[in-house]
Amino acid sequence: MTSSSGPAAGWRSGMPGGDLLPSGPAGRPSTPGDGHGPESGPPTVTIGSYPDYPSAQRVVDYLADNRFPVEHTAIVGTNLTLVETVLGRMTTGRAALVGAGTGAWFGLFIGLLFGIFTVGNWIAVIIVGLVIGAIWGAVFGAVAHAMSGGQRDFTSASSLRAGQYAVIVDANLADQARQLLGRLHMTAPNPAAR
């Protein structure tokens, strides 16, 4: 085979042998089957749909206890909702307190690093690192909150919640999973093919 100049000379779409992609630094890349994205794997079937995660987890745990190949199962949350729970009001003082806590941890870390290599009183080095970190953390926390101009005067925690949890298995194992679930008396009301 004669080679043309250039690293991609062997790759020409529509030409004989043009389906081969040139190798990259990680080796020869694999191309998706239909050219529209990664392959999705074997077909799956929904064997149950549950209102909460513990119920879906109980089903998979039951299947595992009965020697079902659970590596062919998945729990899929649908109807996802982002919930942001407001924890409280953020004031400049509270921002300084949170910053002091964060700074203290960082100062403790730095103090421990320096303390390892100190010949003299290493405990004093750790305490000084902790105190300096807390002071600077409080200053940065208060300044950052003051500069926000009151646009976000609250603290919150975000979480994703699903409205429903489906347990899916590979299609060739669906009958075996349904038989096992029949013994659990926890089958889903609407098993649907996926």
Backbone as CSV, one residue per row, in Angstrom:
resi,resn,N_x,N_y,N_z,CA_x,CA_y,CA_z,C_x,C_y,C_z
1,MET,0.846,-1.170,0.000,0.000,0.000,0.000,0.893,1.235,0.000
2,THR,0.666,2.141,-0.900,1.443,3.372,-0.945,0.771,4.399,-0.055
3,SER,1.587,5.211,0.569,0.991,6.203,1.468,1.181,7.580,0.876
4,SER,0.135,8.393,0.989,0.194,9.777,0.535,0.771,10.626,1.645
5,SER,1.082,11.851,1.316,1.633,12.722,2.345,0.516,13.193,3.279
6,GLY,0.880,13.413,4.519,-0.095,13.906,5.511,-0.633,12.780,6.360
7,PRO,-0.918,13.082,7.628,-1.370,12.040,8.540,-2.768,11.540,8.244
8,ALA,-3.633,12.342,7.614,-5.010,11.916,7.371,-5.229,11.533,5.914
9,ALA,-4.147,11.226,5.191,-4.285,10.940,3.766,-5.082,9.668,3.510
10,GLY,-5.061,8.692,4.433,-5.792,7.449,4.237,-7.261,7.575,4.564
11,TRP,-7.696,8.709,5.092,-9.087,8.859,5.500,-9.799,9.816,4.575
12,ARG,-10.629,9.251,3.724,-11.434,10.056,2.812,-12.836,9.496,2.822
13,SER,-13.770,10.297,3.245,-15.153,9.862,3.294,-15.654,9.535,1.899
14,GLY,-16.325,8.412,1.739,-16.893,8.014,0.460,-15.926,7.282,-0.448
15,MET,-14.660,7.183,-0.093,-13.653,6.499,-0.902,-13.482,5.077,-0.372
16,PRO,-13.025,4.156,-1.217,-12.750,2.815,-0.705,-11.725,2.895,0.425
17,GLY,-12.056,2.247,1.539,-11.183,2.310,2.710,-11.329,3.602,3.479
18,GLY,-12.229,4.481,3.040,-12.420,5.772,3.693,-13.191,5.680,4.992
19,ASP,-13.744,4.500,5.310,-14.459,4.332,6.568,-13.515,4.204,7.745
20,LEU,-12.230,4.035,7.478,-11.253,3.908,8.540,-10.796,5.293,8.966
21,LEU,-10.892,5.567,10.247,-10.435,6.850,10.762,-8.962,6.751,11.098
22,PRO,-8.221,7.838,10.952,-6.809,7.794,11.334,-6.698,7.635,12.844
23,SER,-5.651,6.945,13.274,-5.486,6.741,14.714,-5.008,8.026,15.363
24,GLY,-5.441,8.207,16.598,-5.056,9.383,17.361,-4.096,8.986,18.460
25,PRO,-3.856,9.894,19.409,-2.911,9.599,20.484,-3.358,8.442,21.377
26,ALA,-4.657,8.177,21.447,-5.154,7.096,22.307,-5.408,5.825,21.517
27,GLY,-4.975,5.771,20.274,-5.216,4.595,19.450,-6.321,4.855,18.449
28,ARG,-6.804,3.805,17.839,-7.835,3.932,16.817,-9.190,4.158,17.479
29,PRO,-9.877,5.263,17.133,-11.174,5.539,17.745,-12.250,4.620,17.180
30,SER,-13.253,4.364,17.988,-14.388,3.585,17.504,-15.495,4.546,17.113
31,THR,-16.167,4.238,16.028,-17.225,5.116,15.555,-18.573,4.540,15.954
32,PRO,-19.545,5.397,16.250,-20.881,4.916,16.587,-21.503,4.189,15.407
33,GLY,-22.410,3.286,15.715,-23.024,2.457,14.685,-23.769,3.234,13.626
34,ASP,-24.616,4.198,14.013,-25.414,4.906,13.030,-24.909,6.317,12.765
35,GLY,-23.821,6.727,13.410,-23.270,8.048,13.190,-24.013,9.147,13.925
36,HIS,-24.997,8.809,14.765,-25.788,9.817,15.463,-25.522,9.836,16.967
37,GLY,-24.437,9.263,17.419,-24.128,9.266,18.847,-23.687,7.896,19.298
38,PRO,-23.379,7.766,20.590,-22.915,6.480,21.098,-24.023,5.442,21.075
39,GLU,-23.600,4.189,20.948,-24.580,3.121,20.947,-25.181,2.999,22.339
40,SER,-26.466,2.660,22.403,-27.163,2.649,23.679,-27.088,1.311,24.383
41,GLY,-26.519,0.306,23.795,-26.410,-0.995,24.433,-27.597,-1.872,24.085
42,PRO,-27.747,-2.980,24.814,-28.841,-3.896,24.506,-30.193,-3.269,24.849
43,PRO,-31.258,-3.739,24.190,-32.584,-3.197,24.504,-32.977,-3.539,25.943
44,THR,-33.689,-2.623,26.573,-34.098,-2.810,27.960,-35.610,-2.787,28.085
45,VAL,-36.088,-3.340,29.196,-37.517,-3.394,29.493,-37.712,-2.884,30.915
46,THR,-38.735,-2.075,31.113,-39.071,-1.614,32.457,-39.868,-2.708,33.145
47,ILE,-39.350,-3.193,34.266,-40.054,-4.264,34.992,-40.837,-3.722,36.170
48,GLY,-40.641,-2.474,36.504,-41.380,-1.892,37.608,-41.167,-0.405,37.695
49,SER,-42.179,0.300,38.189,-42.107,1.734,38.354,-42.600,2.050,39.765
50,TYR,-41.816,2.824,40.526,-42.084,3.006,41.949,-42.060,4.481,42.308
51,PRO,-42.823,4.873,43.326,-42.927,6.297,43.668,-41.725,6.862,44.404
52,ASP,-40.892,5.986,45.007,-39.740,6.490,45.743,-38.531,5.584,45.512
53,TYR,-37.358,6.140,45.793,-36.110,5.414,45.554,-35.952,4.181,46.440
54,PRO,-36.312,4.237,47.733,-36.152,3.025,48.556,-36.923,1.816,48.016
55,SER,-38.092,2.032,47.408,-38.853,0.918,46.835,-38.109,0.308,45.649
56,ALA,-37.571,1.163,44.777,-36.808,0.662,43.629,-35.538,-0.034,44.101
57,GLN,-34.898,0.514,45.112,-33.697,-0.102,45.666,-34.019,-1.457,46.284
58,ARG,-35.170,-1.559,46.931,-35.590,-2.830,47.528,-35.769,-3.904,46.464
59,VAL,-36.313,-3.520,45.299,-36.492,-4.478,44.203,-35.144,-4.998,43.715
60,VAL,-34.194,-4.091,43.472,-32.884,-4.508,42.974,-32.159,-5.342,44.025
61,ASP,-32.303,-4.971,45.288,-31.684,-5.752,46.361,-32.284,-7.156,46.424
62,TYR,-33.603,-7.250,46.241,-34.258,-8.561,46.240,-33.755,-9.415,45.073
63,LEU,-33.615,-8.785,43.905,-33.091,-9.518,42.746,-31.665,-10.000,43.023
64,ALA,-30.844,-9.165,43.644,-29.473,-9.554,43.953,-29.436,-10.702,44.953
65,ASP,-30.328,-10.652,45.954,-30.376,-11.718,46.958,-30.779,-13.058,46.347
66,ASN,-31.493,-13.008,45.222,-31.941,-14.225,44.554,-31.074,-14.572,43.347
67,ARG,-29.841,-14.104,43.368,-28.812,-14.432,42.372,-29.173,-14.017,40.938
68,PHE,-29.952,-12.959,40.816,-30.228,-12.388,39.494,-29.012,-11.555,39.100
69,PRO,-28.596,-11.586,37.830,-27.423,-10.784,37.412,-27.757,-9.282,37.398
70,VAL,-27.633,-8.649,38.565,-28.054,-7.257,38.714,-27.186,-6.269,37.931
71,GLU,-26.059,-6.735,37.389,-25.263,-5.833,36.545,-25.988,-5.506,35.242
72,HIS,-27.116,-6.176,34.998,-27.937,-5.907,33.810,-29.183,-5.116,34.184
73,THR,-29.183,-4.457,35.345,-30.327,-3.653,35.779,-29.892,-2.203,35.956
74,ALA,-30.867,-1.331,36.017,-30.618,0.086,36.290,-31.852,0.672,36.953
75,ILE,-31.629,1.660,37.810,-32.722,2.437,38.394,-32.692,3.794,37.708
76,VAL,-33.786,4.147,37.072,-33.850,5.383,36.288,-34.888,6.304,36.910
77,GLY,-34.440,7.478,37.350,-35.361,8.486,37.876,-35.922,9.314,36.734
78,THR,-37.232,9.494,36.722,-37.880,10.291,35.673,-38.642,11.444,36.321
79,ASN,-39.066,12.380,35.500,-39.762,13.585,35.968,-38.921,14.299,37.023
80,LEU,-37.687,14.630,36.661,-36.759,15.252,37.601,-37.161,16.690,37.913
81,THR,-36.992,17.047,39.169,-37.291,18.390,39.643,-36.110,18.887,40.460
82,LEU,-35.684,20.110,40.203,-34.633,20.725,41.001,-35.291,21.449,42.166
83,VAL,-34.919,21.066,43.389,-35.484,21.686,44.589,-34.358,22.411,45.310
84,GLU,-34.543,23.714,45.518,-33.571,24.505,46.270,-34.203,24.862,47.613
85,THR,-33.687,24.259,48.669,-34.212,24.486,50.013,-33.468,25.653,50.639
86,VAL,-34.203,26.671,51.026,-33.597,27.842,51.651,-33.308,27.508,53.104
87,LEU,-32.040,27.674,53.503,-31.607,27.295,54.842,-31.652,28.450,55.832
88,GLY,-31.539,29.659,55.331,-31.570,30.801,56.245,-31.108,32.069,55.571
89,ARG,-31.179,33.166,56.324,-30.787,34.475,55.822,-29.273,34.602,55.922
90,MET,-28.664,35.194,54.909,-27.209,35.420,54.913,-26.948,36.887,55.219
91,THR,-26.280,37.128,56.327,-25.873,38.480,56.707,-24.360,38.574,56.534
92,THR,-23.842,39.783,56.652,-22.399,39.965,56.549,-21.684,39.229,57.674
93,GLY,-22.257,39.259,58.869,-21.666,38.544,59.997,-21.652,37.037,59.778
94,ARG,-22.753,36.513,59.245,-22.804,35.067,58.985,-21.839,34.685,57.866
95,ALA,-21.714,35.546,56.849,-20.759,35.287,55.769,-19.337,35.287,56.317
96,ALA,-19.050,36.191,57.265,-17.729,36.226,57.877,-17.488,34.965,58.697
97,LEU,-18.516,34.488,59.390,-18.390,33.272,60.192,-18.142,32.045,59.311
98,VAL,-18.882,31.932,58.215,-18.671,30.817,57.286,-17.276,30.899,56.672
99,GLY,-16.862,32.112,56.284,-15.518,32.309,55.741,-14.439,31.970,56.752
100,ALA,-14.675,32.299,58.029,-13.701,31.978,59.071,-13.562,30.464,59.222
101,GLY,-14.667,29.745,59.138,-14.603,28.279,59.226,-13.824,27.672,58.080
102,THR,-14.104,28.140,56.883,-13.386,27.638,55.706,-11.907,28.008,55.780
103,GLY,-11.634,29.245,56.152,-10.249,29.688,56.271,-9.490,28.938,57.353
104,ALA,-10.184,28.593,58.446,-9.531,27.850,59.522,-9.099,26.471,59.046
105,TRP,-9.957,25.809,58.259,-9.570,24.492,57.731,-8.355,24.611,56.816
106,PHE,-8.370,25.631,55.952,-7.239,25.820,55.055,-5.980,26.166,55.846
107,GLY,-6.123,27.041,56.853,-4.979,27.402,57.688,-4.447,26.210,58.461
108,LEU,-5.341,25.337,58.920,-4.915,24.127,59.614,-4.104,23.232,58.686
109,PHE,-4.561,23.109,57.453,-3.838,22.303,56.463,-2.433,22.862,56.217
110,ILE,-2.359,24.159,55.985,-1.061,24.795,55.747,-0.185,24.680,57.004
111,GLY,-0.783,24.885,58.174,-0.032,24.753,59.420,0.523,23.352,59.610
112,LEU,-0.261,22.341,59.257,0.227,20.963,59.348,1.390,20.721,58.394
113,LEU,1.286,21.270,57.179,2.387,21.109,56.223,3.672,21.744,56.746
114,PHE,3.562,22.990,57.242,4.747,23.647,57.789,5.202,22.994,59.089
115,GLY,4.249,22.511,59.886,4.578,21.878,61.153,5.396,20.612,60.999
116,ILE,5.188,19.900,59.907,5.947,18.672,59.655,7.435,18.971,59.530
117,PHE,7.768,20.109,58.916,9.167,20.442,58.646,9.779,21.392,59.674
118,THR,9.039,21.669,60.750,9.543,22.571,61.783,10.351,21.796,62.810
119,VAL,11.498,22.348,63.166,12.367,21.706,64.150,11.899,22.048,65.560
120,GLY,11.414,23.262,65.773,11.036,23.723,67.108,9.634,23.286,67.501
121,ASN,8.856,24.242,67.959,7.518,23.997,68.475,6.512,23.881,67.329
122,TRP,6.251,22.687,66.857,5.382,22.479,65.691,3.912,22.726,66.017
123,ILE,3.509,22.588,67.278,2.112,22.845,67.643,1.801,24.332,67.483
124,ALA,2.748,25.190,67.829,2.556,26.637,67.671,2.381,26.993,66.198
125,VAL,3.127,26.335,65.318,3.015,26.598,63.875,1.610,26.217,63.387
126,ILE,1.102,25.103,63.855,-0.236,24.660,63.443,-1.299,25.634,63.949
127,ILE,-1.182,26.070,65.201,-2.169,26.997,65.775,-2.119,28.349,65.065
128,VAL,-0.916,28.834,64.776,-0.788,30.115,64.053,-1.411,29.997,62.665
129,GLY,-1.169,28.900,61.976,-1.781,28.692,60.659,-3.299,28.675,60.735
130,LEU,-3.830,28.041,61.753,-5.274,27.976,61.934,-5.863,29.356,62.202
131,VAL,-5.234,30.132,63.084,-5.732,31.465,63.439,-5.639,32.415,62.253
132,ILE,-4.512,32.428,61.570,-4.360,33.319,60.411,-5.354,32.938,59.313
133,GLY,-5.542,31.637,59.087,-6.526,31.196,58.089,-7.933,31.631,58.443
134,ALA,-8.301,31.540,59.729,-9.635,31.952,60.164,-9.838,33.457,59.987
135,ILE,-8.822,34.236,60.317,-8.936,35.704,60.174,-9.102,36.080,58.711
136,TRP,-8.235,35.569,57.852,-8.334,35.903,56.428,-9.624,35.367,55.808
137,GLY,-10.052,34.200,56.227,-11.318,33.662,55.725,-12.497,34.531,56.103
138,ALA,-12.495,35.044,57.352,-13.574,35.926,57.792,-13.576,37.225,56.995
139,VAL,-12.398,37.784,56.768,-12.304,39.023,55.993,-12.817,38.809,54.573
140,PHE,-12.338,37.755,53.908,-12.776,37.498,52.527,-14.265,37.168,52.458
141,GLY,-14.782,36.435,53.429,-16.207,36.108,53.435,-17.065,37.353,53.580
142,ALA,-16.693,38.238,54.511,-17.465,39.467,54.726,-17.380,40.394,53.518
143,VAL,-16.184,40.535,52.949,-16.022,41.419,51.788,-16.792,40.875,50.578
144,ALA,-16.714,39.587,50.355,-17.431,38.993,49.214,-18.931,39.184,49.355
145,HIS,-19.466,39.027,50.563,-20.906,39.219,50.759,-21.288,40.682,50.591
146,ALA,-20.475,41.581,51.112,-20.764,43.008,50.981,-20.733,43.447,49.523
147,MET,-19.846,42.848,48.723,-19.734,43.229,47.306,-20.880,42.664,46.464
148,SER,-21.612,41.698,46.981,-22.721,41.129,46.196,-23.891,42.090,46.101
149,GLY,-23.911,43.128,46.921,-24.958,44.137,46.829,-26.324,43.632,47.268
150,GLY,-26.377,42.611,48.076,-27.655,42.107,48.573,-28.457,41.321,47.560
151,GLN,-27.825,40.857,46.485,-28.563,40.117,45.455,-28.939,38.705,45.890
152,ARG,-28.177,38.141,46.793,-28.499,36.787,47.264,-28.254,36.747,48.768
153,ASP,-29.223,37.223,49.516,-29.087,37.310,50.964,-29.668,36.085,51.664
154,PHE,-29.433,34.918,51.129,-29.876,33.688,51.774,-28.942,32.550,51.389
155,THR,-28.935,31.516,52.231,-28.172,30.308,51.931,-29.159,29.218,51.570
156,SER,-28.719,28.297,50.721,-29.628,27.245,50.278,-28.842,26.002,49.914
157,ALA,-29.572,24.915,49.765,-29.006,23.647,49.318,-29.891,23.121,48.204
158,SER,-29.277,22.735,47.089,-30.026,22.233,45.934,-29.984,20.718,45.887
159,SER,-31.074,20.137,45.424,-31.128,18.687,45.243,-32.037,18.366,44.076
160,LEU,-31.757,17.233,43.432,-32.612,16.741,42.352,-33.539,15.678,42.925
161,ARG,-34.807,15.764,42.589,-35.770,14.766,43.030,-36.505,14.232,41.819
162,ALA,-36.716,12.930,41.826,-37.445,12.295,40.727,-38.881,12.043,41.158
163,GLY,-39.797,12.172,40.217,-41.196,11.906,40.506,-41.500,10.420,40.516
164,GLN,-40.663,9.657,39.850,-40.902,8.225,39.708,-39.569,7.535,39.445
165,TYR,-39.440,6.290,39.914,-38.217,5.516,39.716,-38.568,4.216,39.009
166,ALA,-37.973,4.009,37.850,-38.218,2.795,37.078,-37.028,1.862,37.222
167,VAL,-37.323,0.575,37.372,-36.277,-0.444,37.384,-36.305,-1.094,36.017
168,ILE,-35.177,-0.998,35.304,-35.109,-1.572,33.964,-34.065,-2.682,33.946
169,VAL,-34.302,-3.677,33.093,-33.363,-4.784,32.910,-33.206,-5.031,31.424
170,ASP,-32.151,-5.750,31.066,-31.982,-6.138,29.672,-33.182,-6.980,29.244
171,ALA,-33.611,-6.799,28.006,-34.833,-7.450,27.524,-34.764,-8.967,27.632
172,ASN,-33.590,-9.557,27.418,-33.489,-11.020,27.467,-33.594,-11.576,28.883
173,LEU,-33.534,-10.717,29.915,-33.646,-11.165,31.307,-34.932,-10.689,31.982
174,ALA,-35.810,-10.029,31.220,-37.009,-9.435,31.806,-37.952,-10.482,32.392
175,ASP,-38.161,-11.606,31.691,-39.076,-12.636,32.205,-38.569,-13.212,33.515
176,GLN,-37.279,-13.475,33.600,-36.701,-14.009,34.831,-36.875,-13.013,35.983
177,ALA,-36.671,-11.726,35.724,-36.831,-10.705,36.763,-38.280,-10.601,37.202
178,ARG,-39.218,-10.653,36.257,-40.641,-10.572,36.614,-41.070,-11.761,37.464
179,GLN,-40.553,-12.956,37.149,-40.883,-14.139,37.958,-40.398,-13.959,39.391
180,LEU,-39.183,-13.458,39.552,-38.664,-13.228,40.896,-39.475,-12.163,41.631
181,LEU,-39.863,-11.105,40.917,-40.637,-10.040,41.547,-42.036,-10.491,41.908
182,GLY,-42.570,-11.486,41.204,-43.881,-12.025,41.545,-43.877,-12.603,42.949
183,ARG,-42.747,-13.134,43.372,-42.623,-13.671,44.737,-42.516,-12.557,45.770
184,LEU,-42.034,-11.403,45.364,-41.880,-10.283,46.278,-43.198,-9.554,46.501
185,HIS,-44.164,-9.726,45.605,-45.471,-9.040,45.642,-45.289,-7.537,45.553
186,MET,-44.389,-7.123,44.668,-44.118,-5.697,44.517,-43.987,-5.355,43.044
187,THR,-44.728,-6.024,42.198,-44.631,-5.742,40.768,-45.235,-4.387,40.464
188,ALA,-44.821,-3.815,39.378,-45.267,-2.476,39.007,-46.624,-2.538,38.348
189,PRO,-47.417,-1.489,38.476,-48.711,-1.468,37.828,-48.635,-1.373,36.316
190,ASN,-47.609,-0.672,35.774,-47.529,-0.461,34.330,-46.168,-0.820,33.793
191,PRO,-45.793,-2.113,33.664,-44.521,-2.397,33.024,-44.614,-2.083,31.549
192,ALA,-43.686,-1.301,31.062,-43.723,-0.911,29.640,-42.361,-1.144,29.025
193,ALA,-42.340,-1.472,27.769,-41.067,-1.685,27.064,-40.389,-0.345,26.892
194,ARG,-39.130,-0.388,26.987,-38.369,0.844,26.802,-37.542,0.741,25.558
